[in-house]
């Protein structure tokens, strides 16, 4: 089990759990680029893609590093009117159309793409999507 986070403090915290075989403080695209082809069974990005607008490079690297039938699971904030946009909360929101298009172009099939709130802001649910994609 490998973990990657931009924040060295988060990596230090993760290390205290003893749950990870390997931890890296760095960029997710750089991390995935350094991984071998078809070397991962599962990529999980919970509350990660809200800090990234264009997800093309991540999908490219996930498609390369995942084994056939490997899973890419992630959450995003939901945008109804743009592929992706930066909101007032300084988090990016992504549309279902955009995510489905990326999935198709990178050889993924949607096992689940469901509306759900993944967090609250000022006591209100923030519209989001939970996505589980299978590498074809």
Secondary structure, DSSP 8 states (H G I E B T S, - for coil): -EEEES-HHHHHHHHHHT--SEEEES-HHHHHHTS-TT-EEEEEETT-GGG-S--HHHHHHHHHHEEEEEEEEEEEEE-SSSSEEE-TTS-EEE-HHHHHHHHHHTTEEEEEEEE----EETTEE--EEEEEEEE-
